[in-house]
Amino acid sequence: MKLGIVIALTTAVMLMELHICAAQCKPKKMADGCTHVVDLKFTDDCNKHDICYACGNGRGFSRLNCDDRYYENMINTCNTKVNWFLRPGCKGIAWVYYRKVRDFDEKSYKVPSEKFCKEAWVRACV
């Protein structure tokens, strides 16, 4: 029972931290929302993913790291910004968007990273 409480509290803190970090990300370059798909409630998540693709390599994040964070951010969005009865559909769309970037967006990941990636605002986005 105690282990379950510890796991629940740890998860809650991690989700709160993820949400706080997402709120601090204000991209100034290279972010255009959800390219080629409807943004729905995922605009901030797509922008963070754009910045991760542009700057992740120089900050130690692989393409897979960026994509996994993107999916986690979208699931967090579904859990916090969508009514409970719409969450299963939201999570299904998040999975489709995740598969789209995994299967088709390899060329978008920048190696080397873009020049602006050393600017202070970038840290909150990756």
Phi, psi and omega in degrees: 000315180297321179298319179298320179293317179298316179297316180297316180293319178298316179298316180299316179296317180297318179293322177296317179297317178300317181293318180297315179297319179296323181292333182277345183282114177234083184301137178254344182212158168063013180240127182228030181075209184267099184292130175068010174219165178288133182294326186049237178256012188261013184304310180298321180295319178293321178297317178298321179295319177301315181291322178298318178295324182284326190239350186302318182303315181286347181248012175085018179252123176284169175301318178299318176303313180299315182293319179295320176296321178302312180297315179300318178297318179295319178297319177299319177299315178301319183285337185247339186240004184236139177304147187304323184284347177260353184299318179301319178293320178299315180293327176295318178294320177302319179295319178297316179296319178299312180297324179300312181290324179293321187272333190232353189250022183303321183289345181280340179288125189269121172229114357285171180294160179293157183296326183288354187295347178271356179291149188300324185294337186296324185306322181288347185260347180242000000 
